[in-house]
Amino acid sequence: MRVIQRIAAFSLGITFALALTASDKAGRLSGSVLDVDKNGSQITIQQGTAHRVVLFNAATQFTAGSSANSKTADPATVDQVKPGNYLTCQGTWSGVKLAASACRVRPSKKP
């Protein structure tokens, strides 16, 4: 009986640990900006043929400039993100949406 209880407790602990780590998975998303919803704090981008959503908040750091040279990046705001821009964001996955901690915006994918 004790063996079954220990196995059950161990299995429950592993399941709980996996659930915690799965929700904090780091991610990266980039594509052309389709829409910026400042009230909903989300940006819709097109990545290939798929439309993806990036969530942002007051802590999200926006920069403007080339991704090839991080030293030339200028501070930016979400107001500078416009449809047609190319956006690259890093953060954690919240379901199928990326909760961004940092985003880099540039005029288009081509330099």
C-alpha positions as CSV (number, residue, x, y, z in Angstrom):
1,M,0.0,0.0,0.0
2,R,2.8,2.4,0.9
3,V,4.5,1.7,-2.4
4,I,1.4,2.7,-4.3
5,Q,1.1,5.9,-2.3
6,R,4.8,6.8,-3.0
7,I,4.4,6.1,-6.7
8,A,1.2,8.1,-6.9
9,A,2.9,11.1,-5.0
10,F,6.0,10.8,-7.2
11,S,3.9,10.8,-10.4
12,L,1.8,13.7,-9.3
13,G,5.0,15.7,-8.5
14,I,6.4,15.1,-11.9
15,T,3.2,16.0,-13.6
16,F,3.0,19.3,-11.7
17,A,6.7,20.1,-12.5
18,L,6.1,19.5,-16.2
19,A,3.0,21.7,-16.2
20,L,5.0,24.6,-14.7
21,T,7.9,24.3,-17.1
22,A,5.6,24.0,-20.2
23,S,3.9,27.3,-19.5
24,D,7.2,29.2,-19.3
25,K,8.7,28.1,-22.6
26,A,10.8,30.7,-24.2
27,G,10.0,31.6,-27.8
28,R,10.7,33.9,-30.7
29,L,8.4,35.1,-33.4
30,S,8.9,37.4,-36.4
31,G,6.9,38.5,-39.4
32,S,5.2,41.4,-41.1
33,V,2.8,43.5,-39.0
34,L,-0.8,43.3,-40.1
35,D,-2.6,45.0,-37.2
36,V,-1.7,46.8,-33.9
37,D,-4.4,46.7,-31.2
38,K,-3.2,49.0,-28.4
39,N,-6.4,48.6,-26.4
40,G,-6.0,44.8,-26.4
41,S,-2.2,45.0,-26.1
42,Q,-1.6,42.7,-29.0
43,I,0.0,42.9,-32.5
44,T,-1.0,40.5,-35.3
45,I,1.8,39.5,-37.6
46,Q,2.0,37.4,-40.7
47,Q,4.6,34.6,-40.6
48,G,4.5,32.9,-43.9
49,T,0.8,32.2,-44.5
50,A,-0.1,32.0,-40.8
51,H,-1.3,34.9,-38.7
52,R,0.2,35.0,-35.3
53,V,-0.4,37.2,-32.2
54,V,2.2,38.9,-30.0
55,L,1.0,40.2,-26.6
56,F,2.8,43.2,-25.1
57,N,2.6,45.2,-21.9
58,A,4.2,48.2,-20.3
59,A,7.3,46.1,-19.5
60,T,7.9,45.1,-23.2
61,Q,11.0,46.8,-24.5
62,F,10.7,48.0,-28.1
63,T,13.7,48.9,-30.2
64,A,14.1,50.1,-33.8
65,G,16.8,49.1,-36.2
66,S,18.6,46.3,-37.9
67,S,18.6,42.9,-36.2
68,A,22.1,42.3,-37.7
69,N,23.7,45.0,-35.5
70,S,22.3,45.3,-32.0
71,K,24.5,48.3,-31.3
72,T,22.6,50.5,-33.8
73,A,19.2,49.8,-32.2
74,D,17.4,52.9,-31.0
75,P,14.8,52.9,-28.2
76,A,11.2,52.8,-29.6
77,T,7.6,52.5,-28.5
78,V,4.6,50.6,-29.6
79,D,3.4,53.8,-31.3
80,Q,6.2,53.2,-33.9
81,V,4.9,49.8,-34.8
82,K,2.8,50.2,-38.0
83,P,1.2,47.7,-40.5
84,G,3.8,46.8,-43.1
85,N,6.7,46.9,-40.6
86,Y,8.8,43.8,-39.9
87,L,8.7,42.8,-36.2
88,T,10.9,40.3,-34.3
89,C,9.9,39.5,-30.7
90,Q,11.2,37.3,-27.9
91,G,9.3,36.2,-24.9
92,T,7.4,33.3,-23.5
93,W,4.5,31.3,-25.0
94,S,1.1,31.9,-23.6
95,G,-0.8,29.1,-25.4
96,V,-0.4,30.0,-29.1
97,K,0.3,33.6,-28.4
98,L,3.8,35.0,-27.6
99,A,3.9,37.2,-24.5
100,A,6.8,39.5,-25.6
101,S,9.5,40.8,-23.3
102,A,11.4,42.5,-26.2
103,C,10.5,43.5,-29.8
104,R,12.6,45.0,-32.6
105,V,10.8,46.8,-35.3
106,R,12.1,47.8,-38.8
107,P,10.5,49.2,-41.9
108,S,10.5,46.0,-43.9
109,K,12.2,42.6,-43.9
110,K,14.5,43.7,-46.7
111,P,17.3,46.0,-45.5
